[in-house]
Amino acid sequence: MKDYEMFAHPLLPTVSLLLAMLLWASSFIALKLAFQFYHPMWVIFGRMVVASLVFLFWIPLFRTIRFRRRDWPILAGMALCEPCLYFILEAKALENTSASQAGLITTLMPLMVAVGAALVFKERLTRRAMAGFIVAISGAALLSVGGEVSANAPNPMLGNLCEFLAMVCATGYTLLLKRLSSYYSPFFLTAFQAFVGSFFFFPFLFLPGTVAPAGFSPVAAFAVVYLGVFVTLGAYGLYNYAVSCIPAGQAAAYINLIPVMTLFLAWLILGDSLTPLQYLAGGLVFCGVFLSQQRRSATAAPEAAEAPG
């Protein structure tokens, strides 16, 4: 048993997941607000730096960690999936689609974890789960086709495709995280993501298409700090902790709460709304997710992934 689990309450992973989902839902809103004033690369780099600065206080603690050589490729793969590729795709998604539509696409992740576990860890994938996956994918496609161009969604089809690819990266991240969490603390894994993300995104600031901030916006600046402290540090820390305590697929199932929370926050803060066809598409996505859930869920985490290394 890990030290941080010794005095953990049985409900703590559930509470951690609920808070993580709320924070992740709010991240779509914060990103939209920040992108209105700052270039996406500056926003992403800023949130990574803010989180890294907080973790600097724990550097002496991290020096006591005994790294295993065989874990380095897994650590690198986890960080490459998320935050590196995931944040690039999510930034591109929110440049082109609304926060509401992006939030709905996230419901695909639990099913993608099930498919990933079946392919990588040879976990059994039932016909019911596969049917649910197909229905949910169809709903996501219809959501993109039914999107209308607006100020918050200038190119919804491209944006939703990027968000789907971001979920592919998030799936890889979840499976690799489960393997690593049997040996490394969730706090360290969250810090590792922040430090790697800071170094990874720094060169992007000097690309020709990256426009430097022209001024200071209190709302956008607060959004960047919020993303760094409460989302990058808080949400990922809570999620990583929960995955270390329960199966990854069980934790991933809570992703289904994000679109509901995002829809409400996007309506309340950004004034987002969906077309009737998109509401139908969203219903298909939820039906697909519901169809895939069963007593012995196919989205349950690969127990083989709990083995060290």
MIDORO-144041 format. One record per residue: residue in one letter; x negated, z, y of N, C-alpha, C, O in turn; residue number from 1; chain. Coordinates in steps of 0.1 Angstrom, whole numbers. Last residue first. Example, Ala and Ser with C-alpha at 12.3 -4.5 7.8 and 13.67 -1.06 7.14 Angstrom:
<recs>
[rec S [-128 71 -22] [-137 71 -11] [-129 79 0] [-134 80 11] 2 A]
[rec A [-132 78 -57] [-123 78 -45] [-132 78 -33] [-142 85 -33] 1 A]
</recs>
This chain:
<recs>
[rec G [-57 -141 -17] [-65 -153 -17] [-57 -165 -21] [-62 -176 -22] 309 A]
[rec P [-36 -120 -36] [-47 -121 -27] [-53 -135 -29] [-55 -139 -40] 308 A]
[rec A [-2 -129 -41] [-15 -126 -47] [-26 -128 -37] [-25 -138 -30] 307 A]
[rec E [21 -138 -29] [17 -124 -25] [3 -121 -32] [-3 -111 -28] 306 A]
[rec A [27 -162 -39] [20 -162 -26] [15 -148 -23] [7 -147 -14] 305 A]
[rec A [43 -157 -60] [29 -160 -63] [21 -159 -51] [9 -157 -51] 304 A]
[rec E [68 -156 -48] [61 -143 -51] [46 -145 -55] [38 -136 -53] 303 A]
[rec P [78 -174 -22] [71 -175 -35] [63 -162 -38] [54 -158 -30] 302 A]
[rec A [109 -162 -9] [95 -164 -8] [88 -166 -21] [92 -159 -31] 301 A]
[rec A [139 -179 -12] [131 -167 -13] [117 -171 -14] [113 -182 -18] 300 A]
[rec T [155 -201 -11] [146 -199 0] [138 -187 -1] [130 -184 8] 299 A]
[rec A [172 -198 -32] [161 -207 -34] [151 -207 -23] [140 -211 -24] 298 A]
[rec S [185 -167 -40] [183 -177 -30] [171 -185 -33] [160 -180 -37] 297 A]
[rec R [207 -157 -59] [193 -158 -61] [188 -169 -52] [186 -181 -57] 296 A]
[rec R [231 -161 -45] [227 -148 -49] [212 -147 -52] [205 -138 -48] 295 A]
[rec Q [225 -185 -19] [231 -181 -31] [225 -167 -35] [216 -163 -29] 294 A]
[rec Q [224 -210 6] [223 -196 3] [231 -193 -10] [242 -197 -11] 293 A]
[rec S [231 -237 10] [218 -234 3] [217 -219 -1] [208 -216 -10] 292 A]
[rec L [254 -235 25] [254 -241 11] [242 -237 3] [243 -235 -9] 291 A]
[rec F [243 -226 49] [252 -217 42] [253 -222 27] [253 -214 18] 290 A]
[rec V [229 -249 57] [222 -237 55] [230 -227 47] [225 -221 37] 289 A]
[rec G [251 -267 59] [240 -270 50] [232 -257 47] [228 -255 35] 288 A]
[rec C [266 -255 79] [271 -257 66] [260 -259 55] [261 -254 44] 287 A]
[rec F [248 -258 101] [251 -244 96] [257 -245 82] [255 -236 74] 286 A]
[rec V [248 -286 103] [236 -279 101] [239 -265 95] [232 -261 85] 285 A]
[rec L [275 -291 109] [269 -296 96] [256 -288 93] [254 -285 81] 284 A]
[rec G [277 -279 134] [285 -273 123] [279 -278 109] [279 -270 100] 283 A]
[rec G [261 -296 148] [256 -282 146] [264 -275 135] [258 -268 128] 282 A]
[rec A [278 -318 147] [265 -319 141] [259 -305 138] [254 -302 128] 281 A]
[rec L [299 -308 163] [302 -312 149] [289 -313 141] [288 -308 130] 280 A]
[rec Y [285 -306 187] [291 -294 181] [294 -296 166] [292 -288 157] 279 A]
[rec Q [280 -333 191] [269 -324 188] [274 -310 182] [267 -304 174] 278 A]
[rec L [305 -343 197] [298 -348 185] [287 -338 181] [284 -336 169] 277 A]
[rec P [310 -329 221] [318 -326 209] [312 -331 196] [312 -324 186] 276 A]
[rec T [278 -319 235] [289 -328 234] [298 -324 222] [293 -317 213] 275 A]
[rec L [268 -287 250] [267 -297 240] [280 -306 240] [290 -302 245] 274 A]
[rec S [251 -273 278] [263 -275 271] [261 -287 261] [252 -295 263] 273 A]
[rec D [234 -251 300] [234 -261 290] [248 -262 283] [255 -252 283] 272 A]
[rec G [228 -233 320] [240 -241 322] [240 -252 311] [247 -262 314] 271 A]
[rec L [207 -215 319] [204 -229 322] [216 -237 325] [215 -248 330] 270 A]
[rec I [219 -190 313] [208 -191 323] [206 -205 328] [204 -207 340] 269 A]
[rec L [241 -193 295] [241 -183 306] [231 -185 317] [234 -183 329] 268 A]
[rec W [233 -214 278] [246 -215 286] [246 -205 298] [250 -209 309] 267 A]
[rec A [210 -202 268] [209 -215 275] [222 -217 283] [221 -223 295] 266 A]
[rec L [221 -180 255] [212 -178 266] [210 -191 274] [209 -190 287] 265 A]
[rec F [237 -192 235] [243 -183 245] [234 -182 257] [239 -182 269] 264 A]
[rec L [219 -208 221] [231 -214 228] [236 -205 238] [240 -210 249] 263 A]
[rec T [201 -188 212] [197 -198 221] [208 -204 229] [208 -206 241] 262 A]
[rec M [217 -174 193] [212 -167 205] [208 -177 216] [210 -174 228] 261 A]
[rec V [222 -195 176] [233 -188 182] [229 -181 194] [235 -182 205] 260 A]
[rec P [195 -202 168] [204 -212 176] [216 -205 182] [219 -209 194] 259 A]
[rec I [185 -178 155] [180 -183 168] [189 -192 175] [191 -191 187] 258 A]
[rec L [196 -172 131] [201 -165 142] [197 -171 155] [203 -169 166] 257 A]
[rec N [180 -185 112] [194 -190 115] [200 -183 126] [210 -189 132] 256 A]
[rec I [158 -170 108] [157 -180 118] [171 -186 121] [172 -191 132] 255 A]
[rec Y [163 -154 86] [167 -149 99] [166 -159 110] [172 -157 121] 254 A]
[rec A [150 -167 66] [165 -169 67] [170 -164 80] [180 -168 85] 253 A]
[rec A [124 -158 66] [127 -171 73] [142 -173 75] [146 -180 84] 252 A]
[rec A [126 -135 51] [123 -134 65] [127 -147 73] [133 -146 83] 251 A]
[rec Q [130 -147 26] [140 -138 31] [138 -136 46] [148 -136 54] 250 A]
[rec G [106 -161 24] [119 -169 25] [130 -160 30] [138 -165 38] 249 A]
[rec A [88 -140 22] [87 -149 34] [100 -157 35] [105 -159 47] 248 A]
[rec P [98 -108 12] [95 -122 9] [96 -131 21] [105 -128 30] 247 A]
[rec I [85 -80 33] [95 -87 24] [91 -101 21] [82 -106 28] 246 A]
[rec C [61 -73 46] [69 -63 39] [79 -69 29] [83 -63 19] 245 A]
[rec S [50 -93 60] [41 -86 51] [48 -75 43] [43 -70 33] 244 A]
[rec V [71 -102 74] [67 -110 63] [58 -103 54] [57 -106 42] 243 A]
[rec A [71 -82 94] [83 -83 85] [79 -91 72] [82 -87 61] 242 A]
[rec Y [47 -87 108] [49 -74 101] [60 -75 90] [58 -71 79] 241 A]
[rec N [53 -112 118] [42 -111 108] [43 -98 101] [40 -97 89] 240 A]
[rec Y [74 -105 135] [77 -114 124] [66 -113 113] [69 -112 102] 239 A]
[rec L [61 -89 154] [72 -84 146] [75 -92 134] [78 -87 123] 238 A]
[rec G [41 -107 164] [37 -94 157] [48 -89 149] [46 -84 137] 237 A]
[rec Y [58 -127 174] [49 -130 163] [44 -117 156] [43 -117 144] 236 A]
[rec A [70 -112 195] [78 -118 184] [69 -121 172] [74 -119 161] 235 A]
[rec G [47 -101 210] [58 -93 205] [65 -100 193] [66 -94 182] 234 A]
[rec L [29 -122 216] [24 -109 211] [36 -102 204] [34 -98 192] 233 A]
[rec T [45 -144 223] [34 -146 215] [29 -133 209] [25 -133 197] 232 A]
[rec V [67 -128 237] [69 -138 226] [57 -140 217] [57 -137 205] 231 A]
[rec F [56 -109 254] [68 -106 246] [71 -115 235] [76 -112 225] 230 A]
[rec V [32 -121 265] [33 -107 260] [45 -105 251] [43 -99 240] 229 A]
[rec G [36 -149 269] [23 -143 263] [25 -130 258] [20 -127 247] 228 A]
[rec L [61 -151 280] [58 -158 268] [46 -152 261] [45 -151 249] 227 A]
[rec Y [57 -136 303] [68 -132 293] [65 -138 280] [65 -132 269] 226 A]
[rec V [39 -152 316] [35 -138 312] [45 -133 302] [41 -127 292] 225 A]
[rec V [55 -174 321] [43 -176 313] [39 -162 308] [35 -160 296] 224 A]
[rec A [76 -164 337] [79 -169 324] [67 -171 315] [68 -168 303] 223 A]
[rec F [62 -156 359] [68 -146 351] [71 -151 337] [69 -144 327] 222 A]
[rec A [56 -183 368] [45 -174 364] [50 -162 356] [44 -158 346] 221 A]
[rec A [82 -192 373] [74 -199 363] [63 -189 359] [60 -189 347] 220 A]
[rec V [89 -174 394] [98 -175 382] [89 -181 371] [90 -176 359] 219 A]
[rec P [69 -178 414] [71 -165 408] [79 -166 395] [76 -159 385] 218 A]
[rec S [46 -203 416] [61 -201 414] [63 -187 407] [59 -186 396] 217 A]
[rec F [22 -217 435] [26 -206 427] [41 -205 427] [47 -205 438] 216 A]
[rec G [8 -250 431] [11 -239 438] [15 -227 429] [13 -228 417] 215 A]
[rec A [1 -270 413] [0 -273 428] [3 -261 436] [1 -261 448] 214 A]
[rec P [-18 -269 383] [-7 -263 392] [-9 -265 407] [-20 -264 412] 213 A]
[rec A [-29 -301 372] [-32 -287 376] [-20 -282 384] [-14 -289 391] 212 A]
[rec V [-17 -322 347] [-17 -319 361] [-19 -305 364] [-12 -296 359] 211 A]
[rec T [-30 -341 323] [-27 -327 325] [-28 -324 340] [-40 -324 345] 210 A]
[rec G [-40 -367 318] [-25 -365 321] [-21 -351 324] [-9 -349 327] 209 A]
[rec P [-67 -364 313] [-63 -371 325] [-48 -368 328] [-44 -368 340] 208 A]
[rec L [-76 -330 303] [-72 -344 300] [-66 -350 312] [-61 -343 321] 207 A]
[rec F [-82 -304 307] [-91 -314 314] [-87 -328 310] [-94 -338 314] 206 A]
[rec L [-67 -288 291] [-65 -287 306] [-72 -298 313] [-69 -301 325] 205 A]
[rec F [-75 -291 266] [-64 -299 270] [-61 -299 285] [-55 -308 291] 204 A]
[rec P [-95 -272 261] [-99 -286 265] [-87 -295 270] [-90 -304 277] 203 A]
[rec F [-77 -249 255] [-85 -250 268] [-90 -264 271] [-88 -268 282] 202 A]
[rec F [-65 -248 231] [-58 -254 242] [-66 -256 254] [-62 -263 263] 201 A]
[rec F [-83 -234 214] [-78 -248 211] [-72 -255 223] [-75 -267 224] 200 A]
[rec F [-88 -209 226] [-99 -219 225] [-94 -233 222] [-99 -243 228] 199 A]
[rec S [-61 -199 223] [-68 -200 236] [-79 -210 236] [-80 -218 245] 198 A]
[rec G [-57 -200 195] [-49 -208 204] [-55 -210 218] [-55 -220 224] 197 A]
[rec V [-75 -181 186] [-77 -195 183] [-69 -204 192] [-74 -214 196] 196 A]
[rec F [-62 -158 198] [-76 -162 202] [-79 -176 198] [-85 -184 206] 195 A]
[rec A [-37 -158 186] [-38 -159 200] [-52 -163 205] [-53 -172 213] 194 A]
[rec Q [-42 -156 158] [-35 -168 164] [-37 -169 179] [-39 -180 184] 193 A]
[rec F [-54 -131 158] [-62 -143 154] [-55 -155 159] [-62 -165 164] 192 A]
[rec A [-33 -115 165] [-44 -116 174] [-52 -128 171] [-57 -135 180] 191 A]
[rec T [-18 -118 141] [-12 -122 154] [-23 -124 164] [-23 -133 172] 190 A]
[rec L [-35 -107 123] [-32 -121 121] [-26 -126 134] [-28 -138 138] 189 A]
[rec F [-36 -80 131] [-48 -88 132] [-45 -103 131] [-50 -111 139] 188 A]
[rec F [-10 -73 126] [-15 -71 139] [-27 -80 141] [-29 -87 151] 187 A]
[rec P [-7 -75 98] [0 -85 107] [-5 -84 122] [-4 -94 129] 186 A]
[rec S [-38 -72 81] [-27 -66 88] [-20 -77 97] [-27 -86 102] 185 A]
[rec Y [-46 -89 50] [-49 -86 64] [-36 -81 71] [-25 -84 67] 184 A]
[rec Y [-35 -90 24] [-48 -84 26] [-51 -80 40] [-57 -70 43] 183 A]
[rec S [-11 -102 24] [-13 -92 13] [-26 -85 15] [-29 -75 8] 182 A]
[rec S [-10 -121 44] [-6 -107 47] [-7 -97 36] [-5 -85 38] 181 A]
[rec L [-18 -145 33] [-28 -137 40] [-24 -123 42] [-32 -114 42] 180 A]
[rec R [6 -155 22] [-6 -153 13] [-16 -144 20] [-22 -135 13] 179 A]
[rec K [22 -156 44] [26 -147 33] [14 -144 24] [12 -133 19] 178 A]
[rec L [9 -176 59] [10 -162 64] [13 -152 53] [7 -142 52] 177 A]
[rec L [15 -199 45] [1 -194 45] [0 -179 50] [-8 -172 45] 176 A]
[rec L [43 -200 49] [37 -199 35] [23 -194 35] [19 -186 27] 175 A]
[rec T [44 -202 77] [50 -191 70] [45 -189 56] [42 -178 52] 174 A]
[rec Y [30 -226 83] [25 -213 88] [31 -201 80] [24 -192 77] 173 A]
[rec G [47 -245 71] [33 -243 66] [27 -229 70] [20 -223 63] 172 A]
[rec T [69 -241 88] [70 -238 74] [56 -236 68] [54 -227 60] 171 A]
[rec A [58 -249 113] [62 -235 111] [64 -231 96] [61 -220 92] 170 A]
[rec C [55 -276 108] [43 -268 110] [47 -253 108] [39 -245 102] 169 A]
[rec V [82 -282 106] [73 -285 95] [61 -277 96] [56 -271 86] 168 A]
[rec M [90 -276 132] [95 -268 121] [87 -270 108] [86 -261 100] 167 A]
[rec A [78 -297 145] [74 -283 148] [78 -274 137] [71 -265 133] 166 A]
[rec L [94 -317 136] [80 -317 132] [74 -303 135] [66 -299 127] 165 A]
[rec F [117 -310 151] [118 -310 136] [103 -310 130] [101 -302 121] 164 A]
[rec E [108 -314 177] [112 -300 172] [113 -299 157] [109 -289 151] 163 A]
[rec C [105 -341 176] [93 -333 178] [96 -318 174] [88 -312 168] 162 A]
[rec L [132 -349 174] [122 -353 163] [110 -344 164] [105 -339 154] 161 A]
[rec N [142 -339 198] [147 -333 185] [138 -337 173] [136 -329 164] 160 A]
[rec G [129 -357 216] [127 -342 216] [131 -335 203] [124 -326 199] 159 A]
[rec L [139 -382 208] [124 -379 207] [122 -364 207] [114 -359 199] 158 A]
[rec M [166 -377 215] [162 -382 201] [147 -379 199] [144 -373 188] 157 A]
[rec P [167 -370 242] [171 -360 231] [166 -364 217] [162 -356 209] 156 A]
[rec N [154 -373 269] [152 -382 257] [155 -373 245] [145 -369 238] 155 A]
[rec P [162 -355 288] [160 -369 292] [159 -378 280] [162 -390 282] 154 A]
[rec A [178 -329 291] [175 -336 279] [174 -351 282] [182 -359 279] 153 A]
[rec N [185 -318 316] [178 -309 306] [174 -316 293] [166 -310 285] 152 A]
[rec A [197 -340 327] [185 -334 334] [178 -325 325] [165 -325 325] 151 A]
[rec S [205 -362 300] [208 -353 311] [195 -348 317] [184 -351 313] 150 A]
[rec V [218 -383 275] [207 -381 285] [212 -372 296] [223 -375 302] 149 A]
[rec E [233 -368 246] [234 -376 258] [223 -372 268] [219 -361 269] 148 A]
[rec G [232 -370 211] [227 -365 223] [229 -374 235] [227 -386 234] 147 A]
[rec G [238 -381 186] [249 -378 195] [245 -372 208] [254 -369 217] 146 A]
[rec V [213 -382 174] [220 -395 177] [231 -392 187] [234 -400 196] 145 A]
[rec S [208 -355 170] [200 -363 179] [206 -376 183] [206 -379 195] 144 A]
[rec L [229 -347 153] [227 -340 166] [219 -348 176] [222 -348 187] 143 A]
[rec L [224 -363 131] [236 -366 139] [235 -359 153] [239 -364 163] 142 A]
[rec A [201 -349 122] [200 -364 126] [212 -367 135] [210 -374 145] 141 A]
[rec A [212 -325 116] [201 -325 126] [200 -340 131] [198 -342 143] 140 A]
[rec G [229 -332 95] [234 -327 108] [224 -327 119] [228 -330 130] 139 A]
[rec S [211 -341 76] [220 -350 82] [226 -345 95] [228 -353 104] 138 A]
[rec I [199 -316 71] [191 -327 77] [200 -338 83] [197 -343 94] 137 A]
[rec A [220 -303 59] [215 -298 72] [206 -309 79] [207 -310 91] 136 A]
[rec V [224 -319 36] [235 -317 46] [229 -313 60] [233 -318 70] 135 A]
[rec I [200 -315 23] [204 -328 27] [214 -328 38] [214 -335 48] 134 A]
[rec F [201 -287 19] [190 -292 27] [194 -306 32] [191 -309 44] 133 A]
[rec G [223 -285 2] [223 -279 15] [213 -284 24] [215 -286 36] 132 A]
[rec A [212 -298 -21] [223 -304 -14] [225 -298 0] [228 -305 10] 131 A]
[rec M [192 -279 -27] [188 -293 -23] [199 -300 -16] [197 -307 -6] 130 A]
[rec A [207 -257 -34] [198 -256 -23] [194 -270 -18] [193 -272 -6] 129 A]
[rec R [220 -268 -56] [228 -264 -45] [219 -263 -32] [223 -266 -22] 128 A]
[rec R [199 -273 -74] [207 -284 -68] [215 -280 -56] [216 -288 -46] 127 A]
[rec T [171 -251 -66] [183 -255 -73] [190 -267 -66] [186 -271 -55] 126 A]
[rec L [138 -250 -73] [147 -254 -62] [160 -259 -69] [160 -269 -75] 125 A]
[rec R [113 -227 -83] [125 -235 -87] [134 -237 -75] [137 -228 -68] 124 A]
[rec E [80 -232 -72] [92 -224 -73] [104 -233 -76] [104 -244 -72] 123 A]
[rec K [55 -243 -69] [62 -246 -81] [74 -237 -83] [78 -234 -94] 122 A]
[rec F [41 -240 -46] [40 -229 -55] [49 -231 -68] [50 -222 -76] 121 A]
[rec V [46 -265 -33] [32 -259 -33] [31 -248 -44] [21 -248 -51] 120 A]
[rec L [73 -272 -38] [62 -282 -39] [48 -276 -41] [40 -280 -49] 119 A]
[rec A [87 -249 -34] [89 -256 -46] [77 -266 -48] [73 -267 -60] 118 A]
[rec A [79 -242 -8] [76 -233 -19] [77 -240 -32] [69 -237 -42] 117 A]
[rec G [91 -263 6] [76 -261 6] [72 -252 -5] [62 -255 -12] 116 A]
[rec V [118 -258 2] [112 -270 -3] [97 -269 -4] [91 -273 -14] 115 A]
[rec A [120 -233 15] [123 -234 1] [117 -247 -5] [112 -246 -16] 114 A]
[rec V [112 -240 41] [104 -231 34] [107 -232 19] [98 -231 10] 113 A]
[rec M [134 -256 47] [121 -263 45] [111 -253 39] [102 -258 31] 112 A]
[rec L [153 -237 49] [154 -247 38] [141 -254 36] [137 -257 24] 111 A]
[rec P [144 -223 72] [146 -217 59] [146 -226 47] [141 -223 37] 110 A]
[rec M [145 -245 92] [132 -239 87] [134 -232 74] [126 -234 65] 109 A]
[rec L [168 -255 103] [162 -262 91] [151 -254 85] [148 -257 73] 108 A]
[rec T [173 -241 126] [180 -237 114] [175 -244 101] [178 -239 90] 107 A]
[rec T [160 -254 147] [153 -244 140] [160 -239 127] [154 -232 119] 106 A]
[rec I [179 -271 158] [170 -277 149] [162 -266 141] [158 -268 129] 105 A]
[rec L [191 -254 177] [198 -258 165] [189 -264 154] [191 -261 142] 104 A]
[rec G [171 -253 197] [175 -241 189] [182 -244 176] [180 -238 166] 103 A]
[rec A [173 -279 207] [160 -274 200] [163 -262 192] [158 -261 180] 102 A]
[rec Q [198 -278 218] [196 -287 207] [183 -283 199] [183 -283 187] 101 A]
[rec S [193 -258 239] [204 -256 229] [201 -265 216] [202 -260 205] 100 A]
[rec A [173 -269 255] [170 -257 247] [181 -255 236] [177 -250 225] 99 A]
[rec S [173 -305 252] [177 -293 258] [173 -281 249] [171 -282 237] 98 A]
[rec T [143 -326 252] [157 -322 247] [160 -309 254] [152 -302 260] 97 A]
[rec N [119 -331 264] [128 -342 262] [141 -339 257] [151 -347 258] 96 A]
[rec E [103 -309 266] [102 -318 277] [114 -329 276] [118 -335 286] 95 A]
[rec L [107 -297 242] [114 -292 253] [113 -300 266] [120 -298 276] 94 A]
[rec A [89 -313 226] [103 -313 223] [111 -308 236] [121 -314 239] 93 A]
[rec K [64 -308 237] [69 -321 238] [84 -322 236] [92 -329 242] 92 A]
[rec A [63 -281 229] [62 -284 243] [68 -298 246] [76 -301 255] 91 A]
[rec E [64 -284 202] [75 -277 208] [75 -280 223] [86 -282 229] 90 A]
[rec L [39 -297 197] [52 -303 193] [64 -297 201] [73 -304 205] 89 A]
[rec I [22 -277 206] [21 -290 211] [35 -297 209] [40 -304 218] 88 A]
[rec F [29 -256 189] [31 -254 204] [30 -268 211] [38 -270 220] 87 A]
[rec Y [21 -266 163] [35 -261 166] [38 -261 181] [48 -267 186] 86 A]
[rec L [-7 -269 164] [2 -281 164] [16 -277 167] [23 -285 174] 85 A]
[rec C [-13 -239 171] [-19 -252 176] [-9 -264 176] [-4 -268 187] 84 A]
[rec P [-5 -214 162] [2 -220 173] [-3 -234 177] [4 -240 185] 83 A]
[rec E [3 -231 134] [9 -223 145] [-1 -212 150] [-4 -203 142] 82 A]
[rec C [-15 -248 120] [0 -250 119] [7 -243 131] [15 -249 138] 81 A]
[rec L [-39 -236 126] [-37 -250 130] [-22 -253 130] [-17 -260 139] 80 A]
[rec A [-36 -210 116] [-37 -211 130] [-35 -226 135] [-29 -228 145] 79 A]
[rec M [-35 -217 88] [-24 -209 95] [-24 -212 110] [-14 -214 116] 78 A]
[rec G [-60 -229 85] [-48 -237 83] [-36 -230 89] [-27 -237 95] 77 A]
[rec A [-77 -207 89] [-78 -219 98] [-65 -227 97] [-60 -232 107] 76 A]
[rec L [-69 -191 68] [-68 -186 82] [-68 -198 92] [-60 -198 101] 75 A]
[rec I [-77 -207 47] [-63 -204 48] [-60 -199 63] [-50 -202 68] 74 A]
[rec P [-105 -209 50] [-96 -221 51] [-82 -218 53] [-75 -226 60] 73 A]
[rec W [-111 -181 48] [-113 -188 60] [-105 -201 61] [-99 -203 71] 72 A]
[rec D [-109 -169 23] [-97 -168 32] [-99 -177 44] [-89 -180 51] 71 A]
[rec R [-133 -169 10] [-122 -178 5] [-110 -178 14] [-102 -187 13] 70 A]
[rec R [-147 -148 22] [-150 -162 25] [-139 -172 21] [-137 -182 27] 69 A]
[rec R [-130 -122 37] [-134 -128 25] [-136 -143 27] [-127 -149 34] 68 A]
[rec F [-139 -96 60] [-134 -110 58] [-139 -115 44] [-150 -112 40] 67 A]
[rec R [-130 -65 68] [-139 -72 59] [-133 -86 55] [-123 -86 47] 66 A]
[rec I [-128 -51 100] [-121 -59 89] [-132 -66 81] [-141 -72 86] 65 A]
[rec T [-140 -39 121] [-140 -32 108] [-134 -40 97] [-135 -35 85] 64 A]
[rec R [-134 -54 143] [-147 -55 137] [-149 -48 124] [-158 -50 117] 63 A]
[rec F [-109 -46 152] [-110 -58 143] [-124 -60 137] [-125 -66 127] 62 A]
[rec L [-115 -24 168] [-108 -22 155] [-109 -34 146] [-111 -32 134] 61 A]
[rec P [-128 -37 190] [-135 -27 181] [-129 -25 167] [-135 -23 157] 60 A]
[rec I [-105 -52 200] [-116 -58 194] [-125 -49 185] [-128 -53 174] 59 A]
[rec W [-84 -42 214] [-84 -38 200] [-96 -45 192] [-97 -45 180] 58 A]
[rec F [-84 -52 239] [-86 -38 238] [-88 -33 223] [-93 -22 220] 57 A]
[rec L [-77 -79 235] [-91 -75 238] [-94 -60 236] [-105 -56 232] 56 A]
[rec F [-50 -83 235] [-57 -80 222] [-71 -76 224] [-77 -70 215] 55 A]
[rec V [-45 -90 261] [-39 -78 256] [-47 -73 243] [-50 -62 242] 54 A]
[rec L [-58 -115 262] [-63 -104 270] [-58 -90 266] [-65 -80 266] 53 A]
[rec S [-42 -130 245] [-56 -127 241] [-61 -115 249] [-68 -106 244] 52 A]
[rec A [-18 -133 260] [-18 -125 247] [-32 -121 243] [-34 -110 238] 51 A]
[rec V [-29 -148 281] [-22 -135 283] [-22 -127 271] [-26 -115 271] 50 A]
[rec V [-37 -171 266] [-47 -162 273] [-41 -149 276] [-48 -139 274] 49 A]
[rec M [-13 -181 258] [-23 -177 248] [-33 -168 254] [-38 -158 248] 48 A]
[rec R [0 -187 281] [6 -177 272] [-4 -172 262] [-4 -160 258] 47 A]
[rec G [-18 -207 292] [-15 -194 299] [-10 -183 290] [-14 -172 290] 46 A]
[rec F [-15 -228 274] [-28 -221 275] [-26 -207 282] [-32 -198 278] 45 A]
[rec I [12 -234 279] [8 -230 266] [-5 -222 266] [-7 -212 260] 44 A]
[rec V [11 -241 307] [20 -230 302] [15 -225 289] [15 -213 287] 43 A]
[rec W [-7 -262 306] [-11 -250 314] [-2 -238 310] [-7 -227 309] 42 A]
[rec M [8 -280 291] [-5 -275 286] [-10 -263 293] [-15 -254 287] 41 A]
[rec P [31 -285 308] [32 -278 295] [19 -273 290] [19 -262 284] 40 A]
[rec H [26 -278 343] [25 -287 332] [25 -279 318] [20 -268 318] 39 A]
[rec Y [51 -259 361] [38 -261 356] [38 -271 344] [48 -273 337] 38 A]
[rec F [79 -261 367] [69 -260 378] [54 -263 373] [46 -268 381] 37 A]
[rec Q [94 -264 345] [99 -270 358] [89 -270 369] [90 -277 379] 36 A]
[rec F [82 -250 325] [79 -264 326] [85 -271 339] [80 -282 342] 35 A]
[rec A [94 -225 329] [80 -227 332] [77 -241 334] [69 -245 342] 34 A]
[rec L [120 -230 320] [118 -225 333] [104 -227 338] [101 -231 349] 33 A]
[rec K [115 -237 293] [122 -246 302] [120 -242 317] [117 -251 325] 32 A]
[rec L [104 -213 284] [96 -225 284] [102 -236 294] [95 -242 301] 31 A]
[rec A [125 -195 285] [113 -193 293] [105 -206 295] [99 -208 305] 30 A]
[rec I [142 -207 266] [147 -206 280] [134 -204 289] [133 -211 300] 29 A]
[rec F [128 -204 243] [132 -217 247] [136 -218 262] [133 -227 269] 28 A]
[rec S [125 -176 242] [113 -184 245] [117 -199 249] [110 -205 257] 27 A]
[rec S [148 -165 233] [146 -165 248] [134 -173 252] [133 -177 263] 26 A]
[rec A [144 -169 206] [155 -176 212] [153 -176 227] [155 -187 234] 25 A]
[rec W [123 -150 202] [121 -165 200] [132 -173 207] [129 -184 212] 24 A]
[rec L [137 -126 208] [126 -130 216] [123 -145 215] [120 -152 225] 23 A]
[rec L [155 -127 186] [160 -126 200] [149 -131 210] [152 -139 219] 22 A]
[rec M [137 -126 165] [146 -138 167] [152 -138 181] [153 -149 187] 21 A]
[rec A [126 -101 168] [117 -113 169] [126 -125 171] [122 -134 179] 20 A]
[rec L [147 -84 164] [141 -84 177] [132 -97 179] [132 -103 189] 19 A]
[rec L [152 -90 137] [163 -92 147] [157 -93 161] [161 -102 169] 18 A]
[rec L [128 -82 125] [132 -96 125] [143 -99 135] [142 -109 142] 17 A]
[rec S [128 -54 130] [117 -62 135] [121 -77 136] [118 -84 146] 16 A]
[rec V [150 -47 115] [151 -45 130] [140 -54 136] [142 -60 147] 15 A]
[rec T [139 -53 90] [152 -60 94] [153 -59 110] [156 -69 116] 14 A]
[rec P [117 -36 88] [115 -50 87] [127 -58 93] [126 -68 99] 13 A]
[rec L [131 -10 90] [122 -15 100] [119 -30 100] [119 -36 110] 12 A]
[rec L [146 0 69] [153 -9 79] [143 -15 89] [147 -24 96] 11 A]
[rec P [128 18 57] [132 6 50] [139 -4 59] [139 -16 56] 10 A]
[rec H [101 28 78] [115 30 74] [119 17 67] [115 6 71] 9 A]
[rec A [67 35 70] [77 25 75] [91 29 69] [93 31 57] 8 A]
[rec F [45 49 64] [56 56 70] [67 47 75] [75 51 83] 7 A]
[rec M [29 29 52] [30 42 46] [42 50 51] [49 56 43] 6 A]
[rec E [22 5 63] [35 6 56] [38 20 51] [49 22 46] 5 A]
[rec Y [-2 6 75] [9 5 84] [22 6 77] [33 6 83] 4 A]
[rec D [-19 7 52] [-18 19 60] [-5 18 69] [1 28 71] 3 A]
[rec K [-5 -8 22] [-13 -9 35] [-10 3 43] [1 10 42] 2 A]
[rec M [-8 0 -12] [0 0 0] [-9 0 12] [-19 7 13] 1 A]
</recs>
